[in-house]
Amino acid sequence: MSMIKFSSKVDEEVWKDFKALANESHQQISGLLTEALSEYLQKKKVRVAVLEELEKSIEENEALGKLLAQ
């Protein structure tokens, strides 16, 4: 896997906690950061997919919903 270098800003307390977690888990910061970003992206992608399926289901079942609302 190719790696890139980037720069950003983060809350100082969050960074201290992040560094402590990396140290406690015997991981390099870059590895832990890659893992955290990957998990965050996966969670967001799943949420988008679920919302899209929910919207599709509501559209497909609009007539049934109207009947049930009566």
C-alpha positions as CSV (number, residue, x, y, z in Angstrom):
1,M,0.0,0.0,0.0
2,S,1.4,3.4,-0.9
3,M,1.4,6.0,1.8
4,I,1.0,9.8,1.5
5,K,2.0,12.5,3.9
6,F,-0.5,15.1,5.0
7,S,-0.9,17.9,7.5
8,S,-3.9,18.9,9.5
9,K,-5.0,20.4,12.8
10,V,-6.7,18.6,15.6
11,D,-7.8,19.5,19.2
12,E,-4.8,19.2,21.5
13,E,-6.7,16.9,24.0
14,V,-7.9,14.6,21.3
15,W,-4.3,14.3,20.0
16,K,-2.9,13.6,23.4
17,D,-5.5,10.8,23.8
18,F,-4.8,9.5,20.4
19,K,-1.1,9.3,21.0
20,A,-1.7,7.6,24.4
21,L,-3.9,5.0,22.6
22,A,-1.2,4.4,20.0
23,N,1.4,4.0,22.8
24,E,-0.8,1.7,24.9
25,S,-1.7,-0.5,21.9
26,H,1.9,-0.6,20.7
27,Q,1.0,0.8,17.3
28,Q,2.6,3.6,15.3
29,I,0.5,6.7,15.1
30,S,0.3,6.4,11.3
31,G,-1.1,2.9,11.5
32,L,-3.7,3.8,14.1
33,L,-4.7,6.9,12.1
34,T,-5.1,4.8,9.0
35,E,-7.3,2.4,10.9
36,A,-9.4,5.2,12.4
37,L,-9.9,6.9,9.1
38,S,-10.8,3.6,7.4
39,E,-13.4,2.7,10.1
40,Y,-14.9,6.2,9.9
41,L,-15.2,6.0,6.2
42,Q,-16.8,2.6,6.3
43,K,-19.3,3.7,8.9
44,K,-20.3,6.7,6.8
45,K,-20.6,4.7,3.6
46,V,-22.9,2.2,5.4
47,R,-25.1,5.0,6.7
48,V,-25.5,6.5,3.2
49,A,-26.4,3.1,1.8
50,V,-28.9,2.4,4.5
51,L,-30.5,5.8,4.0
52,E,-30.7,5.3,0.2
53,E,-32.4,1.9,0.8
54,L,-34.8,3.4,3.3
55,E,-35.8,6.1,0.8
56,K,-36.2,3.5,-1.9
57,S,-38.4,1.4,0.3
58,I,-40.6,4.4,1.3
59,E,-41.1,5.2,-2.4
60,E,-41.9,1.6,-3.3
61,N,-44.4,1.3,-0.5
62,E,-46.1,4.7,-0.7
63,A,-49.5,3.3,-1.6
64,L,-49.4,0.8,1.3
65,G,-48.4,3.6,3.7
66,K,-51.4,5.7,2.6
67,L,-53.7,2.7,3.2
68,L,-52.3,2.1,6.7
69,A,-52.6,5.8,7.6
70,Q,-56.3,5.7,7.0
